[in-house]
Amino acid sequence: MTDTNIIKLTPFRADLTRALARRGERLLASNDLADEVAALEPLEAYYIVREIGLDQALPVLLELSPEQLEACVDLDCWNRYDFAVDSLDQWLTAFSLAGPEALAKAFFSLDYVVQLLFLAQTVTVYDPDTDEVPQEDEEDGPLRAMTPDGFYLLEMKTELALKIHPFTVLDALYQYDLSASHQLLSDVRVDLPTQIEEEALRFRNDRMQDIGFVPPDEAAVLFSPPDLRQPLSRPRRPVGSALTRVPAVYAGPLVETTLLQQALSLITDHECLSRLEQEIVWVINSAIIAYGEKTEETKKITDIAERARDTICLGLESLINKKYPDCPLDGAETATKAAELLEEWYVSDLFRHGFAASQGLQKEARKALTESPFRAWYELSDANQSDDSGDRMERAFVAALLGRHPLHSGFDLAEPEDVKAFASLADIEAAHLHLKRLVDQICHRS
């Protein structure tokens, strides 16, 4: 007897189901935490730690591999081109809860130039036998201390309120490996901080690009006009040796029923599907950079994943409409056509086609502002605006269209300024009619 209530998962939905099963709280409850963490890709590990929170994630942190921890620091401890020493301080503070040895092991597992950079930005290193040491101001001067081996004099440099004192970090390092600590301070003493930061940034950018976080100028390509011709050839395998897994924070939006999800569910070739999943992850990563969001805010990252998903769906519909004008977009064939397009086009190109489909709305909104009554209504000062919630929603609707990247807003009475991407040609047409009615109403057209 068979259970007709059991539905076989498609390969794509099975991938997402496994991703969602790796969420933070479930991972913490695992009986095989070490093995579970070891199986995570670096990006997955980072988002899981962020989901749990650094203050609660110590069991996971202690199982991170150097590669996984390095990715966490790459993603969390840089403000574009500047190293954020206070952000690394938060990670070190979390490790310190397990004692000096755990703190030292974590620090020494970082990229060597990041180790140098943290110390170069927090302490000045003097050799009392050869360096000219400034006279100490006992009342207002910076804190000083000798290293445990007596070779170097350390002086606090940073004015940031760090949670863990750099001298405490160095004390843990000396307890763990005196020789390595001595060499580290020797290099900090002679290397210029700017050179250290430039080298660390270069290495960090290379690693970030390997997981799809490209520089801002490259990420902006997502919002450039799309190529009209599809690529001549497509690789079927993912880039790199490992199969890419979708992080849980991305899997949530992708598991929802959309044209993209329906199309991916029709693809059964595992190498092809893994390559597409990798491309989707990279597009979301690039969108995070392009929209200017920070990866530590997981709620906003989920919003970006939804935007990327919806823009790709719009791109699929736009291409289907051009290539198969007689194919109804709400028909059974649509998902099949979309699956074919996924195998023909790079996902980044599909995103660009979707974004291009929304550009017309932005042009219409800008044109509406050339009409004096509409501009006067839109530019009305906050003090003179109507208290009516409907009016606030209309302003949010127009403001989202006029943004740097046109988006859909004014759809939630409780949160009028919430935004999302246009997901279909029907969304575009509805917004076009909405804008036209609004302009006619404000300009008193019959």
Secondary structure, DSSP 8 states (H G I E B T S, - for coil): ---TT-----HHHHHHHHHHHT-HHHHHT-TTHHHHHHTS-HHHHHHHHHHH-TTT-HHHHTT--HHHHHHHHHHHSEETTEE-HHHHHHHHHHHHTT-HHHHHHHHHTS-HHHHHHHHHHHEEEE-TTTS------TTTS--EEE-TTSS-EEEE---S--SS-HHHHHHHHHHH-HHHHHHHHHHHHHS-HHHHHHHHHHHHHHHHHHTT---HHHHGGGGS---SS--S---SS-SSSS-----HHHHHHHHSSSHHHHHHTT---HHHHHHHHHHHHHHHHHHHHHTT--TT-HHHHHHHHHHHHHHHHHHHHHHHHHH-TTS-TTSTHHHHHHHHHHHHS-HHHHHHHHHHHHHHHHHHHHHHTTSHHHHHHHT--GGGS---HHHHHHHHHHHHHHSSS--EE---SSSTT-EE---SHHHHHHHHHHHHHHHHHHTT--
